[in-house]
Amino acid sequence: MLLKGNKNVINDGSEIYSLCKDLFPICRSITGNGVRNTLGILKNHLPGLKIFEVPSGTNAFDWVLPKEWNIIDAYIIDPKGEKIIDFKQSNLHVVGYSIPVDTTLPLEELQEHLYSLPEQPSAIPYITSYYKERWGFCMSHDQRENLERGLYTVHIDSSLENGSLSYGELILPGQSDEEIFLSTYICHPSLGNNELSGPTVTTFLAKWLMGLKHRKYTYRIIFIPETIGSIVYLSRNLEKMKQNIIAGFNLTCIGDDQNYSYLASRSGNTLADRVAKHVLSNLHPHYNSYSYLERGSDERQYCSPGVDLPLVVLMRTKYGEYPEYHTSLDNLDLISPEGLFGGYDVVKKCIECIEANETLTTTVLCEPQLGRRGLYPTLSTKQSRFIVRDMMNLIAYCDGTADLIEIADRIGVPLWNLFEIVTNLKENDLLLPISEFSIKSE
């Protein structure tokens, strides 16, 4: 069993939440020191994490890597000499990738560079401008509405120059070269669910995987800037990924206390689709299901034509579907240890099911005589059939044509309820993987 002897198994989400708190203050973007600092902290948890730097101006399919952006400070001083916006108080106050500015201008001109949300007047919006040079500030609409006429001093101490894009990769070898792929992003500033839940949950999944004594599959785990990061990564690894990956999961927005969500692959019928639906149906049967038409994260790249990786998205509340999304309200109060652990547990269950999944066939004709093997109650009572129901149903469908996930769906039980049954039947030579059965038959 995958859980036995693994010191890296966690029983609650307190450690995941603690890592979120450590990462929350960092100002991240698609490039820059914020990403590097984040990767450095993650590497303390995952010593095998390799950090790559890809130079600005590098071509990646139809894209070109932008210049690297870093920021030290930013503020606005009102006509009374008071600092009313301070980047050091909230890094959401500055439009991401803002160019340097140090000037004084009237309110009417400043308004052209201000962003707020009239429909959420207390929230600071998260705004970026990666591919067009501009500068700007974000504030609550309540604050914006109360700005007085006069001259304002604006200052942004930032740099936009040739540098590199950073990403992290962890490869955990297994008995097979076939791979399970986990992807998450590290490019948003101080946001809780939309940013930090993904990389922190992924980090603790990676630690759990590192603690396994045996891994059937190899695990490819990456921490990247969203969109441009996945495009760059694919441009450097696509051939091997297409050859080896059998299932993948994009992990985002996976730490709140609301419902669970699954977004399908483009084809909708991959191993990742089947296992995600199986796990959620058994653990959280009222989960939200989204089609690929409702995509919005890195699945756009991983499932695109010609790439076609078997990947789905696993979330709690889907990105864009909760009011705090891309605002200062998506903070550490929106996520919780319980919410993070729930997301962790769902993905871990998916991995356990894939590791255990195989196509089996029975080795005898008709029902096997289970009693003499100690697998069937020797005293027949009214309850006997319930005790062995799952075992007999499993045997009935092990004909070498359906894998265990399909059989578990058919007989209406979680696959993890069958783990011990499969082990017992194998030990008694009553079930064989179809590949071994074919060899034995020859």
C-alpha positions, 0 to 999 in steps of 0.5 A, spaced: 500 500 500 502 506 498 501 509 505 505 504 509 511 506 512 511 513 509 513 519 514 511 524 509 504 523 509 500 529 513 494 528 516 491 535 516 493 542 512 497 546 518 503 545 514 501 547 507 497 553 510 504 555 514 507 555 507 502 559 504 503 564 510 511 564 508 510 565 501 504 570 501 508 577 502 512 576 496 511 580 490 511 575 484 510 576 477 511 572 470 519 573 471 523 576 476 526 576 483 519 574 486 519 568 482 526 566 484 525 567 492 519 563 491 522 557 488 528 558 493 523 557 499 520 551 495 527 548 494 528 548 502 522 543 502 524 539 495 531 539 495 531 535 488 527 541 485 532 544 479 531 551 477 532 553 470 533 560 467 530 562 460 533 568 457 529 574 455 528 574 448 527 566 447 522 564 442 517 559 444 513 557 439 509 563 437 511 567 443 517 571 445 519 571 452 518 578 455 524 582 459 524 581 466 521 585 471 523 587 478 520 592 483 523 595 489 518 600 491 512 604 489 507 610 492 502 615 491 503 622 495 496 626 495 496 634 495 496 634 503 503 630 503 500 624 505 502 617 502 495 614 500 498 608 496 504 604 499 506 598 495 510 595 501 503 595 504 500 591 499 503 589 492 497 589 489 497 596 489 501 596 483 499 594 476 504 588 474 510 590 469 509 597 471 515 601 468 519 606 472 515 613 473 517 619 478 513 625 477 507 630 479 501 630 476 494 633 477 488 628 479 485 628 472 491 625 469 492 620 475 485 617 474 488 615 467 493 610 471 488 608 476 484 602 477 478 600 481 472 595 482 466 599 482 462 593 484 467 591 489 468 598 492 472 595 498 477 590 494 484 592 491 484 589 484 489 585 481 491 588 474 497 586 469 500 589 463 505 584 461 506 585 453 505 593 453 509 598 457 505 602 461 504 604 469 499 604 473 496 603 481 490 599 483 486 601 489 479 600 492 474 604 489 472 607 496 478 610 496 478 612 489 472 616 490 474 620 495 481 623 492 481 630 492 483 635 486 490 637 486 497 635 485 499 628 486 506 625 487 507 618 483 513 614 484 514 607 481 522 604 483 522 598 478 526 595 472 524 592 466 530 589 462 533 583 459 534 577 464 530 571 464 524 567 466 525 562 472 521 555 473 522 549 477 522 542 475 522 536 480 523 529 476 521 523 481 523 516 477 519 510 478 519 503 476 516 505 469 518 511 464 511 512 464 509 519 467 504 522 471 505 530 470 503 535 476 503 542 474 502 549 478 504 556 477 508 561 481 506 568 478 501 572 482 503 576 488 499 576 494 493 572 492 491 566 497 487 561 493 488 563 486 496 563 487 498 560 493 494 554 494 496 550 488 504 550 489 503 549 496 499 543 495 503 541 490 509 541 494 506 537 499 504 532 494 511 532 492 514 530 499 509 525 500 511 522 493 518 522 495 517 518 501 514 512 497 518 506 497 516 504 491 513 508 485 510 505 479 510 511 475 515 517 474 513 523 476 514 530 473 512 536 477 513 543 475 512 550 478 512 555 473 509 562 471 502 561 468 501 561 460 508 563 458 511 558 463 507 552 460 509 555 453 516 555 454 516 548 458 513 545 453 517 548 447 523 545 451 520 538 453 514 536 449 517 530 445 518 527 451 512 529 455 508 526 449 511 520 449 511 518 456 505 522 460 499 518 461 495 522 466 496 530 468 493 535 473 493 542 473 493 544 480 490 551 482 485 554 486 485 548 491 485 551 498 478 554 499 472 551 503 467 551 498 465 545 493 470 541 489 471 542 481 474 538 475 475 541 468 475 536 463 481 535 458 480 537 451 478 530 449 474 528 456 476 521 456 483 520 458 485 516 464 486 523 468 479 524 466 476 518 469 480 517 475 478 525 477 471 523 476 471 517 480 475 520 486 470 526 486 464 522 485 466 517 491 469 523 496 465 529 494 459 527 489 456 534 488 462 536 485 462 541 480 464 539 473 466 543 467 468 542 460 474 544 456 470 550 453 470 553 460 478 553 460 482 558 463 489 556 466 495 552 463 490 547 460 489 551 454 496 549 452 497 542 455 491 540 451 492 544 445 492 541 438 498 538 437 500 537 444 494 533 446 497 531 453 492 527 457 491 533 463 485 535 467 484 541 472 483 539 479 480 545 484 476 547 489 472 553 487 474 554 479 478 560 478 473 566 476 467 563 479 468 566 486 467 574 487 474 574 491 478 572 485 483 577 482 482 582 488 485 583 495 480 579 498 483 573 495 487 573 502 489 568 507 482 568 510 479 565 504 483 559 504 484 554 510 488 548 513 482 544 512 481 547 505 488 545 503 488 538 506 481 537 502 485 539 495 491 535 497 487 529 499 483 529 492 489 529 488 493 524 493 487 519 492 487 520 484 495 518 484 493 512 489 488 510 484 493 511 478 498 507 481 494 501 483 490 501 476 491 495 472 487 491 467 486 484 470 484 477 468 481 471 472 485 465 472 480 460 473 473 458 469 467 459 473 467 462 480 473 460 484 473 456 490 474 461 495 473 458 502 479 453 501 483 459 500 481 462 506 477 468 502 470 466 503 466 465 510 466 458 511 459 459 515 454 461 510 449 466 513 445 471 511 450 476 511 455 472 508 454 475 501 454 482 503 461 481 506 464 478 499 460 482 495 465 487 492 470 481 491 465 477 487 463 483 483 470 484 482 472 477 480 466 477 475 468 483 471 476 481 471 476 479 464 482 482 461 478 488 458 476 493 463 481 496 468 480 497 475 477 504 475 472 502 470 470 496 474 470 500 480 465 505 477 461 499 474 460 495 481 459 502 485 465 502 490 471 506 491 477 503 487 481 504 494 476 499 497 478 494 492 486 495 494 486 489 499 482 485 495 486 485 489 492 484 493 489 477 496 486 475 490 493 476 486 497 472 492 492 466 491 493 466 484 486 468 482 488 474 478 493 476 473 495 482 469 493 481 462 500 481 460 502 476 464 496 472 463 498 472 455 505 470 457 503 464 461 498 462 456 503 461 451 
